[in-house]
Every structure is written in C-alpha cells, then in structure tokens.
Amino acid sequence: MVTAYIGLGSNLDVPDRQVERALLELDALPQTRLVARSRLYRTAPWGGVEQPDFINAVAQLETGLDAQTLMRELLAIEQRAGRRRDGERNGPRVLDLDLLLYGSGCIKGADLQVPHPRLHERAFVLVPLAEIAPDLAVPGQGRVGELLARAGATHGVAPVDSAT
C-alpha cells in the first residue's frame, strides 16, 4: 500500500457537493481507502478568468493502485461528474482532481508528474494539506508547513462554514 494525496476542487454545479461526492468515490476505488480528509475551503479564483469561488480540499489515501492507474481513476471520477477537459487552463470546472503526492517518490512522465509541479506555490492546496499532514515532506521542496510559510499569502483561502 502507498500513501497518496489528492487535491480536490470545484466551482460549478454546487461545488461543495461535487467535492463531497468525489471524496466518497475516492474511498470506493479498488484497493483504496480514504484515510484522512481536510475541511472544505473556499478559495478565490486566480488566473485572470472571471468565475465563481472554488471549494477545495485534500484527501489522504492508502492505495494498492500504481500511480498511472490511480490517475486514470481520478480522470474517470472527473468525467462522471461532468468534467470535460477542453484545454482551457485556470477556468471554471465542475470537478478537478490532482494527484499531489504518491508515496515519497517522484514521477516525471509525459502525462503525469508527481509531486504535482505547482503544489509548493498554491495556498489552496497547501492550506488543506497542512491541516492533515503539516510535517509531510514534499520531495525536492521541503515540509508542507514550511512550504505554506514560504508561499506566504493564504488570504483568499478560508474554511467553509459547516452551516453552508
């Protein structure tokens, strides 16, 4: 079994429900169980595209799936939620699942890079990741808590009120 961390995000079609449903689907993957999850966080969008705020979270999985198979499963969950990958970057999306970390190793393939190449600079990933694994080492970057301190700006990332 390998520990993997998944970033989840949505800003369309009732985003909190999209993320919660995806967490259930992650837990139902073959040879996989959901070990921990962060709270939901509301995140201001960035990238210059006018769009609604995102709901983000991070999940910790224990999985017997290899990284490529796990990534295919993540893409299938996105597709079932209605995600269409049309090449637009930083735009609105019904569901986005990123394989952030897979064990303690590095993968550099044409269609998969682990650790996620921008994990260390994205507060909307680092804040929920620090909630569940602040001492986790990101290969080649440092510990999550240190990365969050270096990223500095956590404004725009706030826990979602449990009443919403």
DSSP file (Angstrom, degrees, kcal/mol; ACC not computed):
  #  RESIDUE AA STRUCTURE BP1 BP2  ACC     N-H-->O    O-->H-N    N-H-->O    O-->H-N    TCO  KAPPA ALPHA  PHI   PSI    X-CA   Y-CA   Z-CA
    1    1 A M              0   0    0      0, 0.0     2,-0.4     0, 0.0    63,-0.2   0.000 360.0 360.0 360.0 142.8    0.0    0.0    0.0
    2    2 A V  E     -A   63   0A   0     61,-2.8    61,-2.7    63,-0.1     2,-0.5  -0.934 360.0-124.1-122.5 144.0    1.2    3.5   -0.8
    3    3 A T  E     -A   62   0A   0     -2,-0.4   100,-3.6    59,-0.2     2,-0.3  -0.777  34.0-180.0 -88.1 128.8    0.1    6.8    0.7
    4    4 A A  E     -AB  61 102A   0     57,-2.4    57,-3.4    -2,-0.5     2,-0.4  -0.954  18.1-147.4-128.5 148.6   -1.2    9.2   -1.9
    5    5 A Y  E     -AB  60 101A   0     96,-2.2    95,-2.3    -2,-0.3    96,-1.3  -0.968  13.0-164.0-119.1 132.4   -2.6   12.8   -1.5
    6    6 A I  E     -AB  59  99A   0     53,-2.6    53,-2.6    -2,-0.4     2,-0.4  -0.954  10.1-146.3-119.4 130.0   -5.3   14.1   -3.8
    7    7 A G  E     -AB  58  98A   0     91,-2.7    91,-2.5    -2,-0.4     2,-0.4  -0.812  18.9-164.4 -91.3 135.0   -6.3   17.8   -4.3
    8    8 A L  E     +AB  57  97A   0     49,-3.0    49,-1.9    -2,-0.4     2,-0.3  -0.946  13.6 164.5-121.3 140.7   -9.9   18.3   -5.0
    9    9 A G  E     +AB  56  96A   0     87,-1.7    87,-2.5    -2,-0.4     2,-0.3  -0.993   6.6 165.8-154.6 150.1  -11.6   21.5   -6.3
   10   10 A S  E     +A   55   0A   0     45,-1.6    45,-2.8    -2,-0.3    84,-0.2  -0.968  15.6 171.9-158.3 146.2  -14.9   22.6   -7.9
   11   11 A N        +     0   0    0     82,-2.5     2,-0.3    -2,-0.3    83,-0.2   0.183  65.7  68.3-140.8  19.0  -16.6   25.9   -8.6
   12   12 A L  S    S+     0   0    0     81,-0.7     6,-0.2    82,-0.2    -1,-0.0  -0.946  90.1  18.3-133.4 156.3  -19.6   24.7  -10.7
   13   13 A D  S    S-     0   0    0     -2,-0.3    -1,-0.2     1,-0.1     5,-0.2   0.920 135.3 -37.0  54.2  58.2  -22.8   22.8  -10.0
   14   14 A V  S >> S-     0   0    0     -3,-0.1     4,-1.8     3,-0.1     3,-0.8   0.995  74.4-156.6  57.3  74.5  -23.0   23.1   -6.2
   15   15 A P  H 3> S+     0   0    0      0, 0.0     4,-2.4     0, 0.0     5,-0.2   0.808  84.8  56.4 -54.9 -40.1  -19.2   22.8   -5.6
   16   16 A D  H 3> S+     0   0    0      1,-0.2     4,-2.4     2,-0.2     5,-0.2   0.905 109.9  46.9 -62.6 -38.0  -19.3   21.5   -2.0
   17   17 A R  H <> S+     0   0    0     -3,-0.8     4,-2.7     2,-0.2     5,-0.2   0.881 109.2  54.7 -68.2 -37.8  -21.5   18.6   -3.1
   18   18 A Q  H  X S+     0   0    0     -4,-1.8     4,-2.1     2,-0.2    -2,-0.2   0.933 111.8  43.9 -60.2 -45.0  -19.2   17.9   -6.0
   19   19 A V  H  X S+     0   0    0     -4,-2.4     4,-2.2     2,-0.2    -2,-0.2   0.923 114.0  49.4 -68.1 -44.1  -16.2   17.7   -3.7
   20   20 A E  H  X S+     0   0    0     -4,-2.4     4,-1.7    -5,-0.2    -2,-0.2   0.909 112.0  48.8 -61.5 -41.9  -18.0   15.6   -1.1
   21   21 A R  H  X S+     0   0    0     -4,-2.7     4,-2.2     1,-0.2    -1,-0.2   0.902 109.8  51.9 -64.4 -40.7  -19.2   13.2   -3.7
   22   22 A A  H  X S+     0   0    0     -4,-2.1     4,-2.5    -5,-0.2    -1,-0.2   0.879 105.5  55.4 -64.4 -37.2  -15.7   12.9   -5.1
   23   23 A L  H  X S+     0   0    0     -4,-2.2     4,-2.0     2,-0.2    -1,-0.2   0.909 108.3  48.7 -61.2 -41.2  -14.4   12.0   -1.6
   24   24 A L  H  X S+     0   0    0     -4,-1.7     4,-1.1     1,-0.2    -2,-0.2   0.903 111.2  50.0 -63.6 -41.0  -16.9    9.2   -1.4
   25   25 A E  H  < S+     0   0    0     -4,-2.2     4,-0.4     1,-0.2     3,-0.2   0.874 107.7  53.5 -67.4 -36.1  -15.8    7.9   -4.9
   26   26 A L  H >< S+     0   0    0     -4,-2.5     3,-1.3     1,-0.2    -1,-0.2   0.928 108.1  50.6 -61.2 -43.5  -12.1    8.1   -3.8
   27   27 A D  H 3< S+     0   0    0     -4,-2.0    -1,-0.2     1,-0.2    -2,-0.2   0.748 108.7  53.5 -65.9 -23.4  -12.9    5.9   -0.8
   28   28 A A  T 3< S+     0   0    0     -4,-1.1    -1,-0.2    -3,-0.2    -2,-0.2   0.455  80.3 118.3 -91.8  -2.2  -14.7    3.4   -3.1
   29   29 A L  S X  S-     0   0    0     -3,-1.3     3,-1.3    -4,-0.4    -3,-0.0  -0.314  78.6 -91.8 -62.8 148.6  -11.8    2.9   -5.5
   30   30 A P  T 3  S+     0   0    0      0, 0.0    34,-0.2     0, 0.0    35,-0.2  -0.320 107.8   4.5 -61.1 143.6  -10.5   -0.6   -5.7
   31   31 A Q  T 3  S+     0   0    0      1,-0.2    33,-2.4    32,-0.1     2,-0.4   0.760 114.7 107.0  55.8  28.9   -7.6   -1.4   -3.3
   32   32 A T  E <   -C   63   0A   0     -3,-1.3     2,-0.3    31,-0.2    31,-0.2  -0.984  44.7-176.3-140.4 143.8   -8.0    2.1   -1.8
   33   33 A R  E     -C   62   0A   0     29,-2.2    29,-2.3    -2,-0.4     2,-0.6  -0.999  31.3-118.1-140.8 146.7   -9.3    3.7    1.3
   34   34 A L  E     +C   61   0A   0     -2,-0.3    27,-0.2    27,-0.2     3,-0.1  -0.705  32.0 175.7 -79.2 119.1   -9.7    7.2    2.4
   35   35 A V  E     -     0   0A   0     25,-2.8     2,-0.3    -2,-0.6    26,-0.2   0.841  62.5  -7.2 -94.3 -41.4   -7.5    7.7    5.5
   36   36 A A  E     -C   60   0A   0     24,-1.4    24,-3.1     2,-0.0    -1,-0.4  -0.982  57.1-167.9-153.3 157.9   -7.9   11.4    6.1
   37   37 A R  E     -C   59   0A   0     -2,-0.3    22,-0.2    22,-0.2     2,-0.1  -0.991  19.3-125.6-148.0 150.1   -9.5   14.5    4.6
   38   38 A S        -     0   0    0     20,-2.4    91,-0.1    -2,-0.3     3,-0.1  -0.331  36.7 -93.3 -82.5 171.9   -9.3   18.2    5.2
   39   39 A R        -     0   0    0      1,-0.1     2,-0.3    89,-0.1    19,-0.3  -0.259  53.1 -89.4 -67.7 171.7  -12.2   20.5    5.8
   40   40 A L        -     0   0    0    120,-0.2   120,-2.8    17,-0.1     2,-0.4  -0.707  44.3-159.4 -84.8 141.3  -13.7   22.3    2.8
   41   41 A Y  E     -DE  56 159A   0     15,-2.6    15,-3.0    -2,-0.3     2,-0.5  -0.968  13.4-137.0-123.8 138.6  -12.1   25.6    1.9
   42   42 A R  E     -DE  55 158A   0    116,-3.5   116,-2.4    -2,-0.4     2,-0.4  -0.823  28.4-170.6 -91.5 131.0  -13.5   28.5   -0.1
   43   43 A T  E     -DE  54 157A   0     11,-2.7    11,-3.0    -2,-0.5   114,-0.2  -0.982  23.7-123.6-130.3 131.0  -10.8   29.9   -2.4
   44   44 A A        -     0   0    0    112,-2.0     9,-0.1    -2,-0.4    80,-0.1  -0.497  39.1-112.7 -66.5 137.3  -10.9   33.0   -4.6
   45   45 A P        -     0   0    0      0, 0.0     2,-0.3     0, 0.0     3,-0.1  -0.306  35.9-173.0 -69.5 157.3  -10.2   32.1   -8.2
   46   46 A W        +     0   0    0     44,-0.1     3,-0.2     1,-0.1     0, 0.0  -0.915  48.3  79.4-141.5 169.9   -7.0   33.2   -9.9
   47   47 A G  S    S-     0   0    0     -2,-0.3     3,-0.1     1,-0.1    -1,-0.1   0.468 104.9 -83.2 106.3   5.0   -5.6   33.1  -13.4
   48   48 A G  S    S+     0   0    0      1,-0.2     2,-0.5    -3,-0.1    -1,-0.1   0.517  91.7 124.8  83.3   3.6   -7.5   36.1  -14.8
   49   49 A V        -     0   0    0     41,-0.3     2,-0.4    -3,-0.2    -1,-0.2  -0.880  63.4-125.3-102.1 125.3  -10.7   34.3  -15.7
   50   50 A E        +     0   0    0     -2,-0.5    -4,-0.0    -3,-0.1     0, 0.0  -0.537  57.3 128.4 -67.7 122.5  -13.9   35.7  -14.2
   51   51 A Q        -     0   0    0     -2,-0.4     3,-0.1    40,-0.1    40,-0.0  -0.978  58.3 -76.6-166.9 166.8  -15.6   32.9  -12.3
   52   52 A P        -     0   0    0      0, 0.0   -40,-0.0     0, 0.0     0, 0.0  -0.245  59.8 -84.3 -69.8 162.9  -17.1   31.8   -9.0
   53   53 A D        -     0   0    0     -9,-0.1     2,-0.2     1,-0.1    -9,-0.2  -0.243  47.1-121.0 -60.2 155.3  -15.0   30.9   -5.9
   54   54 A F  E     - D   0  43A   0    -11,-3.0   -11,-2.7    -3,-0.1     2,-0.5  -0.655   6.0-140.0 -95.7 154.9  -13.7   27.4   -5.7
   55   55 A I  E     -AD  10  42A   0    -45,-2.8   -45,-1.6    -2,-0.2     2,-0.3  -0.987  32.1-176.5-108.1 125.8  -14.3   24.8   -3.0
   56   56 A N  E     +AD   9  41A   0    -15,-3.0   -15,-2.6    -2,-0.5     2,-0.3  -0.879  13.4 159.1-125.0 155.5  -11.1   22.9   -2.3
   57   57 A A  E     -A    8   0A   0    -49,-1.9   -49,-3.0    -2,-0.3     2,-0.4  -0.955  27.1-132.0-158.8 169.3  -10.0   20.0   -0.1
   58   58 A V  E     -A    7   0A   0    -19,-0.3   -20,-2.4    -2,-0.3     2,-0.4  -0.996  16.2-160.1-131.1 140.3   -7.2   17.5    0.2
   59   59 A A  E     -AC   6  37A   0    -53,-2.6   -53,-2.6    -2,-0.4     2,-0.5  -0.937   8.8-147.3-119.2 141.7   -7.6   13.7    0.7
   60   60 A Q  E     -AC   5  36A   0    -24,-3.1   -25,-2.8    -2,-0.4   -24,-1.4  -0.944  24.3-173.8-105.5 125.1   -5.1   11.2    2.0
   61   61 A L  E     -AC   4  34A   0    -57,-3.4   -57,-2.4    -2,-0.5     2,-0.5  -0.861  25.0-148.8-116.4 151.2   -5.5    7.7    0.5
   62   62 A E  E     +AC   3  33A   0    -29,-2.3   -29,-2.2    -2,-0.3     2,-0.4  -0.995  37.5 173.8-109.0 125.0   -3.9    4.4    1.1
   63   63 A T  E     -AC   2  32A   0    -61,-2.7   -61,-2.8    -2,-0.5   -31,-0.2  -0.976  45.2-160.6-139.9 147.4   -3.9    2.6   -2.2
   64   64 A G        +     0   0    0    -33,-2.4     2,-0.2    -2,-0.4   -32,-0.1   0.367  69.6 106.2 -97.6  -0.7   -2.6   -0.6   -3.9
   65   65 A L  S    S-     0   0    0    -34,-0.3   -63,-0.1   -35,-0.2    -2,-0.1  -0.554  75.6-118.5 -78.3 142.4   -3.1    1.1   -7.3
   66   66 A D     >  -     0   0    0     -2,-0.2     4,-2.7     1,-0.1     5,-0.2  -0.364  34.4-101.2 -72.7 165.7    0.0    2.2   -9.1
   67   67 A A  H  > S+     0   0    0      1,-0.2     4,-2.5     2,-0.2     5,-0.2   0.872 120.5  50.1 -60.4 -42.0    0.3    5.9   -9.9
   68   68 A Q  H  > S+     0   0    0      2,-0.2     4,-2.1     1,-0.2    -1,-0.2   0.915 113.0  46.4 -64.5 -42.7   -0.9    5.7  -13.5
   69   69 A T  H  > S+     0   0    0      2,-0.2     4,-2.2     1,-0.2    -2,-0.2   0.915 111.9  51.2 -66.1 -42.6   -3.9    3.6  -12.6
   70   70 A L  H  X S+     0   0    0     -4,-2.7     4,-2.3     1,-0.2    -2,-0.2   0.920 109.5  50.6 -59.6 -43.6   -4.8    5.9   -9.8
   71   71 A M  H  X S+     0   0    0     -4,-2.5     4,-2.3     1,-0.2    -1,-0.2   0.900 108.6  51.6 -62.7 -40.7   -4.5    8.9  -12.2
   72   72 A R  H  X S+     0   0    0     -4,-2.1     4,-2.0     1,-0.2    -1,-0.2   0.894 109.5  50.8 -61.7 -39.1   -6.8    7.2  -14.7
   73   73 A E  H  X S+     0   0    0     -4,-2.2     4,-2.2     2,-0.2    -2,-0.2   0.893 108.4  51.9 -65.4 -39.5   -9.3    6.6  -11.9
   74   74 A L  H  X S+     0   0    0     -4,-2.3     4,-2.3     1,-0.2    -2,-0.2   0.923 109.8  49.0 -61.7 -44.3   -9.2   10.3  -10.9
   75   75 A L  H  X S+     0   0    0     -4,-2.3     4,-2.4     1,-0.2    -1,-0.2   0.869 109.5  52.7 -63.5 -36.7   -9.9   11.3  -14.5
   76   76 A A  H  X S+     0   0    0     -4,-2.0     4,-2.4     2,-0.2    -1,-0.2   0.887 108.0  50.6 -66.9 -38.8  -12.8    8.8  -14.6
   77   77 A I  H  X S+     0   0    0     -4,-2.2     4,-1.6     2,-0.2    -2,-0.2   0.927 111.1  49.3 -63.2 -44.2  -14.3   10.4  -11.4
   78   78 A E  H  X>S+     0   0    0     -4,-2.3     5,-2.6     1,-0.2     4,-0.5   0.931 111.2  49.3 -57.9 -46.0  -14.0   13.8  -13.0
   79   79 A Q  H ><5S+     0   0    0     -4,-2.4     3,-1.3     1,-0.2    -2,-0.2   0.902 107.9  52.8 -63.9 -41.8  -15.6   12.6  -16.2
   80   80 A R  H 3<5S+     0   0    0     -4,-2.4    -1,-0.2     1,-0.3    -2,-0.2   0.823 106.3  55.3 -62.7 -30.3  -18.6   11.1  -14.3
   81   81 A A  H 3<5S-     0   0    0     -4,-1.6    -1,-0.3    -3,-0.2    -2,-0.2   0.602 129.0 -98.6 -77.0 -11.2  -19.0   14.4  -12.6
   82   82 A G  T <<5 +     0   0    0     -3,-1.3     2,-0.3    -4,-0.5    -3,-0.2   0.530  68.5 155.3 106.6   8.4  -19.3   16.1  -16.0
   83   83 A R      < -     0   0    0     -5,-2.6     2,-0.5    -6,-0.2    -1,-0.3  -0.520  21.3-169.3 -72.4 130.8  -15.8   17.5  -16.4
   84   84 A R        -     0   0    0     -2,-0.3     2,-1.0     0, 0.0    10,-0.1  -0.985  16.2-143.1-119.8 120.1  -14.7   18.0  -19.9
   85   85 A R        +     0   0    0     -2,-0.5    -2,-0.0     1,-0.2    -6,-0.0  -0.726  32.6 161.3 -85.5 104.5  -11.1   18.7  -20.5
   86   86 A D        -     0   0    0     -2,-1.0    -1,-0.2     2,-0.2     3,-0.1   0.264  62.1-100.3-109.6   9.8  -11.1   21.2  -23.3
   87   87 A G  S    S+     0   0    0      1,-0.3     2,-0.4    -3,-0.0    -2,-0.1   0.267  77.6 136.6  92.6 -13.1   -7.6   22.7  -22.9
   88   88 A E        -     0   0    0      4,-0.1     3,-0.4     2,-0.0     2,-0.3  -0.563  43.0-149.5 -72.1 126.2   -8.8   25.8  -21.0
   89   89 A R  S    S+     0   0    0     -2,-0.4    -1,-0.0     1,-0.2     0, 0.0  -0.750  70.3   5.7 -98.6 144.2   -6.4   26.4  -18.1
   90   90 A N  S    S+     0   0    0     -2,-0.3   -41,-0.3     1,-0.2    -1,-0.2   0.649  97.8 129.7  64.4  17.6   -7.5   28.1  -14.8
   91   91 A G        -     0   0    0     -3,-0.4    -1,-0.2     1,-0.2   -40,-0.1  -0.354  68.1 -69.5 -93.5 178.2  -11.1   28.2  -15.9
   92   92 A P        -     0   0    0      0, 0.0     2,-0.3     0, 0.0    -1,-0.2  -0.310  55.4-177.8 -65.1 150.3  -14.3   27.1  -14.1
   93   93 A R        -     0   0    0      1,-0.1   -82,-2.5    -3,-0.1   -81,-0.7  -0.996  37.2-138.7-153.6 147.1  -14.7   23.4  -13.6
   94   94 A V  S    S-     0   0    0     -2,-0.3     2,-0.3     1,-0.3   -82,-0.2   0.858  93.9  -3.7 -72.7 -35.2  -17.3   21.1  -12.2
   95   95 A L        -     0   0    0    -85,-0.1     2,-0.4    -3,-0.1    -1,-0.3  -0.941  58.5-173.0-159.8 136.8  -14.5   18.9  -10.6
   96   96 A D  E     -B    9   0A   0    -87,-2.5   -87,-1.7    -2,-0.3     2,-0.5  -0.987   6.2-175.0-132.8 122.1  -10.7   18.9  -10.6
   97   97 A L  E     -B    8   0A   0     -2,-0.4     2,-0.4   -89,-0.2   -89,-0.2  -0.979   5.2-172.1-119.7 123.3   -8.7   16.1   -9.0
   98   98 A D  E     -B    7   0A   0    -91,-2.5   -91,-2.7    -2,-0.5     2,-1.1  -0.953  25.1-134.7-117.6 132.0   -5.0   16.3   -8.8
   99   99 A L  E     +B    6   0A   0     -2,-0.4   -93,-0.2   -93,-0.2    14,-0.1  -0.752  32.0 174.2 -80.1 104.4   -2.6   13.6   -7.8
  100  100 A L  E     +     0   0A   0    -95,-2.3    16,-2.2    -2,-1.1     2,-0.3   0.928  60.6   2.9 -81.0 -49.0   -0.4   15.7   -5.5
  101  101 A L  E     -B    5   0A   0    -96,-1.3   -96,-2.2    14,-0.2     2,-0.4  -0.992  51.8-167.2-142.4 145.1    1.9   13.1   -4.0
  102  102 A Y  E >   -B    4   0A   0      3,-0.4     3,-1.1    -2,-0.3   -98,-0.2  -0.890  68.2 -51.8-134.8 102.2    2.3    9.3   -4.5
  103  103 A G  T 3  S-     0   0    0   -100,-3.6    -1,-0.2    -2,-0.4   -98,-0.1  -0.349  95.5 -55.1  61.6-148.8    4.5    7.8   -1.7
  104  104 A S  T 3  S+     0   0    0     -3,-0.1    -1,-0.2    34,-0.1     2,-0.1   0.249 108.6 101.2-107.1  11.5    7.8    9.6   -1.3
  105  105 A G    <   -     0   0    0     -3,-1.1    -3,-0.4    34,-0.0     2,-0.4  -0.317  65.6-123.9 -96.1 176.7    8.9    9.3   -4.9
  106  106 A C        -     0   0    0     -2,-0.1     2,-0.4    -5,-0.1    -2,-0.1  -0.950  17.7-167.6-118.8 139.3    9.0   11.4   -7.9
  107  107 A I  E     -F  114   0B   0      7,-3.2     7,-2.4    -2,-0.4     2,-0.4  -0.997   5.2-177.7-126.7 128.0    7.4   10.6  -11.3
  108  108 A K  E     +F  113   0B   0     -2,-0.4     2,-0.2     5,-0.2     5,-0.2  -0.794  25.5 144.8-128.4  89.5    8.2   12.6  -14.4
  109  109 A G        -     0   0    0      3,-3.0     3,-0.1    -2,-0.4    -2,-0.1  -0.692  62.1-103.4-117.4 172.7    6.1   11.3  -17.3
  110  110 A A  S    S+     0   0    0     -2,-0.2     3,-0.1     1,-0.2    -1,-0.1   0.854 121.6  23.1 -63.7 -35.1    4.5   13.0  -20.3
  111  111 A D  S    S+     0   0    0      1,-0.2     2,-0.3    -3,-0.0    -1,-0.2   0.338 125.2  46.6-116.7   6.0    1.1   12.8  -18.7
  112  112 A L        +     0   0    0     -3,-0.1    -3,-3.0     2,-0.0     2,-0.4  -0.933  51.7 178.3-152.7 126.1    1.9   12.6  -15.0
  113  113 A Q  E     -F  108   0B   0     -2,-0.3    -5,-0.2    -5,-0.2   -14,-0.1  -0.993  21.7-143.3-127.3 125.4    4.2   14.5  -12.8
  114  114 A V  E    S+F  107   0B   0     -7,-2.4    -7,-3.2    -2,-0.4     2,-0.2  -0.999  85.8  43.3-135.0 131.3    4.4   13.8   -9.0
  115  115 A P  S    S-     0   0    0      0, 0.0   -14,-0.2     0, 0.0   -15,-0.1   0.527 113.6-103.0 -59.9 155.0    4.8   15.7   -6.8
  116  116 A H    >   -     0   0    0    -16,-2.2     3,-1.7    -2,-0.2     4,-0.4  -0.330  32.3-124.3 -53.5 131.4    2.3   17.9   -8.6
  117  117 A P  T 3  S+     0   0    0      0, 0.0    -1,-0.2     0, 0.0     3,-0.1   0.694 104.7  33.4 -61.4 -21.6    4.6   20.6  -10.3
  118  118 A R  T >  S+     0   0    0      1,-0.1     3,-1.6     2,-0.1     4,-0.4   0.273  83.8 108.1-116.4  11.4    2.9   23.6   -8.7
  119  119 A L  G X  S+     0   0    0     -3,-1.7     3,-1.3     1,-0.3     7,-0.2   0.894  75.5  57.3 -51.8 -45.5    1.9   22.1   -5.3
  120  120 A H  G 3  S+     0   0    0     -4,-0.4    -1,-0.3     1,-0.3    31,-0.1   0.569 110.5  42.2 -69.6  -9.9    4.6   24.1   -3.4
  121  121 A E  G <  S+     0   0    0     -3,-1.6     2,-0.7     1,-0.1    -1,-0.3   0.334  92.2  91.3-118.1   6.8    3.2   27.5   -4.6
  122  122 A R    X>  -     0   0    0     -3,-1.3     4,-2.8    -4,-0.4     3,-1.6  -0.876  49.1-169.7-113.4 106.9   -0.5   27.1   -4.3
  123  123 A A  H 3> S+     0   0    0     -2,-0.7     4,-2.8     1,-0.3    -1,-0.2   0.838  87.3  65.4 -60.0 -33.8   -2.1   28.1   -1.0
  124  124 A F  H 34 S+     0   0    0      1,-0.2    -1,-0.3     2,-0.2   -83,-0.1   0.673 113.9  33.0 -67.7 -14.1   -5.4   26.5   -2.0
  125  125 A V  H <> S+     0   0    0     -3,-1.6     4,-2.1    -6,-0.2    -2,-0.2   0.767 118.8  51.2 -99.3 -44.7   -3.6   23.1   -1.9
  126  126 A L  H  X S+     0   0    0     -4,-2.8     4,-2.9    -7,-0.2     5,-0.2   0.864 104.4  56.9 -65.7 -37.9   -1.1   23.8    0.9
  127  127 A V  H  X S+     0   0    0     -4,-2.8     4,-1.3     2,-0.2    -1,-0.2   0.966 114.1  36.8 -61.9 -53.9   -3.7   25.1    3.4
  128  128 A P  H  > S+     0   0    0      0, 0.0     4,-1.2     0, 0.0    -1,-0.2   0.862 117.4  53.1 -67.9 -31.7   -5.8   21.9    3.4
  129  129 A L  H  X S+     0   0    0     -4,-2.1     4,-2.5     1,-0.2     3,-0.4   0.909 107.2  51.7 -66.2 -40.7   -2.7   19.7    3.0
  130  130 A A  H  < S+     0   0    0     -4,-2.9    -1,-0.2     1,-0.2    -3,-0.2   0.803 102.3  62.2 -65.5 -28.4   -1.2   21.3    6.1
  131  131 A E  H  < S+     0   0    0     -4,-1.3    -1,-0.2    -5,-0.2    -2,-0.2   0.902 118.7  24.5 -62.7 -40.2   -4.4   20.6    8.0
  132  132 A I  H  < S+     0   0    0     -4,-1.2    -2,-0.2    -3,-0.4    -1,-0.2   0.659 141.0  17.2-101.5 -17.6   -4.0   16.9    7.6
  133  133 A A    ><  +     0   0    0     -4,-2.5     3,-1.4    -5,-0.2    11,-0.3  -0.337  61.1 158.8-152.8  63.5   -0.2   16.5    7.1
  134  134 A P  T 3  S+     0   0    0      0, 0.0    11,-2.5     0, 0.0    12,-0.3   0.771  82.0  46.4 -64.5 -25.6    1.8   19.6    8.2
  135  135 A D  T 3  S+     0   0    0      9,-0.2     2,-0.1     8,-0.1    -5,-0.1   0.394  81.6 127.3 -97.4   3.4    5.0   17.6    8.6
  136  136 A L    <   -     0   0    0     -3,-1.4     8,-2.4    -7,-0.1     2,-0.5  -0.375  58.1-130.7 -62.1 133.3    4.8   15.7    5.3
  137  137 A A  E     -G  143   0C   0      6,-0.2     6,-0.2    -2,-0.1    -1,-0.1  -0.767  10.8-152.5 -89.0 127.4    7.9   16.0    3.2
  138  138 A V  E >>  -G  142   0C   0      4,-3.1     3,-2.7    -2,-0.5     4,-2.0  -0.894  34.2-109.0 -96.3 115.1    7.3   17.0   -0.4
  139  139 A P  T 34 S+     0   0    0      0, 0.0   -34,-0.0     0, 0.0    -1,-0.0  -0.150  97.8   2.0 -50.3 128.1   10.2   15.6   -2.4
  140  140 A G  T 34 S+     0   0    0      1,-0.1   -34,-0.0   -34,-0.0    -3,-0.0   0.435 129.8  62.2  78.4  -0.3   12.6   18.3   -3.6
  141  141 A Q  T <4 S-     0   0    0     -3,-2.7     2,-0.3     1,-0.2    -1,-0.1   0.713  94.7-116.3-125.0 -39.9   10.6   21.1   -1.9
  142  142 A G  E  <  -G  138   0C   0     -4,-2.0    -4,-3.1     4,-0.0    -1,-0.2  -0.800  52.4 -26.4 126.6-171.9   10.5   20.7    1.9
  143  143 A R  E  >  -G  137   0C   0     -2,-0.3     4,-2.5    -6,-0.2     3,-0.3  -0.496  57.2-118.7 -80.4 149.0    7.9   20.1    4.6
  144  144 A V  H  > S+     0   0    0     -8,-2.4     4,-2.6   -11,-0.3     5,-0.2   0.896 113.3  52.4 -54.8 -47.0    4.3   21.2    3.9
  145  145 A G  H  > S+     0   0    0    -11,-2.5     4,-1.8     1,-0.2    -1,-0.2   0.887 111.7  46.9 -58.9 -39.1    4.2   23.6    6.9
  146  146 A E  H  > S+     0   0    0     -3,-0.3     4,-2.4   -12,-0.3    -1,-0.2   0.892 110.8  52.0 -68.6 -40.0    7.5   25.3    5.6
  147  147 A L  H  X S+     0   0    0     -4,-2.5     4,-2.8     1,-0.2    -2,-0.2   0.898 108.8  50.7 -63.2 -40.1    6.1   25.5    2.1
  148  148 A L  H  X S+     0   0    0     -4,-2.6     4,-1.5     2,-0.2    -1,-0.2   0.914 110.1  49.5 -64.3 -42.1    3.0   27.2    3.4
  149  149 A A  H  < S+     0   0    0     -4,-1.8    -2,-0.2    -5,-0.2    -1,-0.2   0.897 113.7  46.6 -62.9 -39.7    5.0   29.7    5.3
  150  150 A R  H  < S+     0   0    0     -4,-2.4    -2,-0.2     1,-0.2    -1,-0.2   0.882 106.4  56.7 -69.8 -38.2    7.1   30.4    2.2
  151  151 A A  H  < S-     0   0    0     -4,-2.8     2,-2.4     1,-0.2    -1,-0.2   0.824  86.1-179.5 -63.6 -28.6    4.1   30.7    0.0
  152  152 A G     <  +     0   0    0     -4,-1.5     2,-0.7    -5,-0.2    -1,-0.2  -0.381  45.0  88.5  73.4 -75.3    3.0   33.4    2.4
  153  153 A A        +     0   0    0     -2,-2.4   -30,-0.2     1,-0.2    -1,-0.1  -0.452  33.6 153.8 -72.2 106.3   -0.3   34.5    1.0
  154  154 A T    >   +     0   0    0     -2,-0.7     3,-1.6   -31,-0.1    -1,-0.2   0.334  36.8 119.6-107.5   3.3   -3.1   32.4    2.5
  155  155 A H  T 3   +     0   0    0      1,-0.3     3,-0.1    -3,-0.1   -32,-0.1  -0.380  68.4  39.0 -64.1 148.6   -5.6   35.2    2.1
  156  156 A G  T 3  S+     0   0    0      1,-0.1  -112,-2.0  -113,-0.1     2,-0.5   0.408  97.5  93.8  88.9  -3.7   -8.4   34.1   -0.2
  157  157 A V  E <   +E   43   0A   0     -3,-1.6  -114,-0.2  -114,-0.2    -1,-0.1  -0.958  50.6 157.2-123.8 111.1   -8.4   30.6    1.3
  158  158 A A  E     -E   42   0A   0   -116,-2.4  -116,-3.5    -2,-0.5     3,-0.0  -0.988  45.4-101.0-137.3 142.6  -10.9   30.2    4.2
  159  159 A P  E     -E   41   0A   0      0, 0.0     2,-0.4     0, 0.0  -118,-0.3  -0.311  42.2-114.4 -58.0 142.0  -12.7   27.2    5.8
  160  160 A V        -     0   0    0   -120,-2.8  -120,-0.2     1,-0.1     2,-0.1  -0.656  33.6-108.5 -78.1 131.5  -16.2   26.8    4.6
  161  161 A D    >   -     0   0    0     -2,-0.4     3,-2.4     1,-0.2    -1,-0.1  -0.411  22.9-131.4 -59.8 130.2  -18.7   27.4    7.4
  162  162 A S  T 3  S+     0   0    0      1,-0.3    -1,-0.2     2,-0.2    -2,-0.0   0.683 104.4  65.3 -62.0 -16.7  -20.2   24.0    8.3
  163  163 A A  T 3         0   0    0      1,-0.2    -1,-0.3     0, 0.0    -2,-0.1   0.598 360.0 360.0 -80.6  -9.9  -23.6   25.5    8.2
  164  164 A T    <         0   0    0     -3,-2.4    -1,-0.2  -148,-0.0    -2,-0.2   0.463 360.0 360.0 -93.2 360.0  -23.3   26.2    4.4
